[in-house]
């Protein structure tokens, strides 16, 4: 696993634990709502993660983009499907999305390089 990916996952886990340990009702409820939002429902989890990725790209949140790219790959989204999603985000968000698209593709390349070859 690449250093960037390891660092992202470790920092996210560490800080989430730190934040949730404070037992702030509003923050904990928000985190729970965020988690539950991406569970299967009328839309499956893959569709919801793709929607979250598109929104994150348009909003230009690199941490959110990384999280959703990772989750999409974990849920079996193909690179071809991701590139179609990247195109949608680019059309919706415009050229300001391009730097975030670059970082998303770089992360995708890292994930693909780390994937077991079959």
C-alpha positions in Angstrom: 0.0 0.0 0.0 1.4 3.4 -0.9 2.5 5.8 1.8 -0.1 8.4 0.7 -2.9 5.8 1.1 -1.6 4.5 4.4 -1.2 8.1 5.7 -4.7 9.0 4.6 -6.3 6.0 6.2 -4.3 6.2 9.4 -4.9 10.0 9.9 -8.7 9.6 9.2 -9.1 6.7 11.6 -7.0 8.4 14.3 -8.8 11.7 14.1 -12.3 10.1 13.9 -11.5 8.2 17.1 -10.3 11.4 18.7 -13.3 13.4 17.7 -15.9 10.7 18.6 -14.2 10.1 22.0 -15.3 13.5 23.0 -18.9 12.2 23.0 -20.3 15.5 21.6 -23.9 14.6 20.8 -24.2 16.8 17.7 -20.9 15.7 16.2 -21.5 12.0 16.9 -25.0 12.2 15.4 -23.7 13.8 12.3 -21.0 11.1 11.9 -23.7 8.4 12.4 -25.9 10.1 9.8 -23.0 10.3 7.4 -22.3 6.6 7.8 -25.9 5.5 7.5 -26.5 7.7 4.4 -24.2 5.5 2.3 -25.8 2.2 3.3 -28.0 0.2 0.9 -31.5 1.5 0.6 -33.6 2.4 -2.4 -30.2 3.2 -3.9 -27.4 0.7 -3.4 -24.2 1.7 -1.6 -22.2 1.8 -4.9 -24.6 4.3 -6.4 -24.5 6.5 -3.2 -20.7 6.4 -3.2 -20.6 7.5 -6.8 -23.0 10.3 -6.0 -20.9 11.3 -3.1 -17.8 11.3 -5.2 -19.3 13.5 -7.9 -20.5 16.0 -5.2 -17.1 15.9 -3.5 -15.3 16.6 -6.8 -17.6 19.6 -7.6 -17.2 20.9 -4.0 -13.4 20.3 -4.4 -12.9 18.4 -1.2 -9.8 16.2 -1.7 -10.2 14.2 1.5 -13.8 13.4 0.5 -12.7 12.5 -3.0 -10.1 10.2 -1.7 -12.6 8.5 0.7 -15.2 8.0 -2.0 -12.6 6.7 -4.6 -11.4 4.2 -2.0 -15.0 3.1 -1.1 -16.0 2.9 -4.8 -13.1 0.6 -5.5 -13.9 -1.5 -2.4 -17.5 -1.8 -3.7 -16.3 -3.0 -7.1 -16.7 0.1 -9.2 -14.5 -0.3 -12.3 -12.0 2.3 -13.5 -14.2 2.8 -16.6 -17.2 3.6 -14.4 -15.1 6.0 -12.3 -13.9 7.8 -15.4 -17.5 8.3 -16.6 -18.2 9.7 -13.1 -15.1 11.9 -13.3 -16.5 13.3 -16.6 -19.9 14.1 -15.1 -18.1 15.9 -12.2 -16.0 17.8 -14.6 -19.0 18.9 -16.7 -21.0 19.9 -13.6 -18.1 21.6 -11.8 -16.1 23.0 -14.7 -12.4 23.4 -15.2 -11.8 24.2 -11.5 -12.4 20.4 -10.9 -9.3 19.5 -13.0 -6.7 19.6 -10.2 -9.0 17.4 -8.1 -9.5 15.1 -11.0 -5.7 14.7 -11.3 -5.4 13.8 -7.6 -8.4 11.4 -7.9 -6.7 9.6 -10.8 -3.4 9.5 -9.0 -5.1 7.8 -6.1 -6.9 5.4 -8.4 -3.6 4.5 -10.0 -2.2 3.8 -6.5 -5.2 1.6 -5.6 -4.9 -0.3 -8.8 -1.2 -0.8 -8.3 -1.9 -2.2 -4.8 -4.7 -4.5 -6.0 -4.0 -8.2 -6.3 -3.2 -9.1 -9.8 -5.5 -11.9 -11.1 
